[in-house]
Amino acid sequence: MDAADRTNAHALAQLGRLLTLAEATGVRLDLTGLACYRPADTPAWYDALDETARWSAQATFWRAIAKQCAASPALFCYDLINEPISPAQKTAHWSSGRLFGDYDFIQYIARDPAGRTRGAIATAWIDRLTATIREEDQRTPVTVGMLPWTTGWGHLSGFVPAEIAPRLDFLSVHLYPKSKDLAEAPRGLRECAAGKPVVIEETFPLSCTSEELTAFLRDSRDGACGWLWHFDGRGIEEYDAEERAGKLTMNDTIWREALRLFVRLGPEFVGGEERR
């Protein structure tokens, strides 16, 4: 976006190139929008908008994206935003404030409840953006990348699975099992049972062992029908080459083990035993 009411033609052309590449290689895209992961790159004009203007700018964004993507068979889904929060009280900023170094993966969809419930804000926001997408694309599924809805978290997102499920084509949830509380991730998945398909859109052995994640994923097949993984652009063979050169770091070791796990479990989750 160059302004609240003006899209960037070059960026849309780049998206078109990505679609062409995905079509040629057989990749399906989970297209996540409204990303402001690097606060330094977020335009000042965007954060200066009030809620009405910000939602309007977001609608302009999604209308342009849907128009660009509607005819492409490479699209798996539109993810309206990554890990949104509907506020319980007034907030000073639109984001959570660099919780991960120079990155911020969480955004508020409003800064003042103004007498509304958190659920009412969330559903109104979803309705607005989904309707905008449907003006250009009536085919591609729409979802939202949700934080897990578990009471053990210090903050609940305000996006209640049972309330938002009727407005989405499927539910996406981000679940990272923890060795210190292995019951939390399965509980978060169970709480997403709301009459729509569920995809675990993010998971990784971030706070657990590969064996613990394996057990969670195998058990999750009773509640989820899709799983997405993290990938940093390097394959297993590249990590192996780094190890032979004596350059493999602890971080690299974790990435390689995660990729090995993904490859090892793949046959079990694709074309395997039919699950409910």
Residue, then its C-alpha position, 0 to 999 in steps of 0.5 A: m500500500d502506498a496510502a490508505d486508499r492506494t495500492n502499490a502496483h509494483a508489489l501487486a506485480q511481484l505477487g503475480r510473479l509469485l503466483t506464476l512460480a507457484e503454479a509452475t512448481g505445484v505449490r499452494l499458497d496460504l496467503t497471509g495479509l496485513a503483515c507488519y512483522r517489522p515495526a521499522d517498515t510499517p508506514a507511519w500513515y498506517d499506524a496513524l489511522d483510526e479504527t474506521a480508516r484502518w479497517s477501510a485501508q485493510a479492505t482496500f488491501w484485501r480487495a486488490i489482493a483478491k482481484q490479483c489472485a482470484a484466477s490462480p489455481a495456486l491459492f489455497c487460502y487467504d489468511l486475513i491476518n496473523e495472530p490478531i487480538s480483539p482488545a479487552q480495554k483501550t490500547a496505546h498502540w496497534s501492535s504488541g510491541r516487539l515481543f520477539g526482538d525486532y519482530d512483532f507478529i501480533q496486532y490489535i484489530a481495534r484500540d478501543p472496545a467502545g462498549r463492544t464485546r471482544g467477540a463482537i469486534a472480532t466478528a465485525w472485522i472478519d465480516r468486513l474483510t471477508a465480504t471485501i474479498r468475496e467481491e473479487d473471489q468467491r472461490t478461495p477459502v478464507t481463514v484467520g491465523m489464531l493464537p490458541w484459545t487456552t486459559g493458561w495463556g496470559h492473554l486471550s485473543g478475543f477470537v473465540p472459535a465458536e463465534i468466528a467459525p460460522r464466518l470462516d471456511f476453516l479455522s487455523v490455529h497456531l500450536y507449539p507444544k511445551s515440555k513443561d505442559l504437554a496437555e496445553a496444545p491438545r487442549g487448545l486444539r480441542e477448543c477449536a472444535a466448532g463445526k468447521p475443519v481445523v488446520i494447525e497452521e503453525t507448529f514446531p519443536l520450539s519448546c518441546t522435543s521432537e518426540e513430544l511434537t511427534a506424539f502431539l501431531r499423531d494424536s492431533r489427527d482426530g481434531a485437525c485435517g491439515w498441518l503447516w510447518h516452518f521453513d527457513g529456505r535451507g534443505i536438510e542437505e544444506y545443513d548436512a554440508e554445514e555440519r561437514a564444514g564445522k559450521l553447524t550452529m545449535n539453531d541450525t541443528i534445531w532447524r535440521e531436526a525439525l525438517r527431518l521430522f517433517v519428512r519422516l512424518g509426511p507419509e503418515f499425514v498424506g494419503g494415509e489412514e482416513r481419520r474423522 
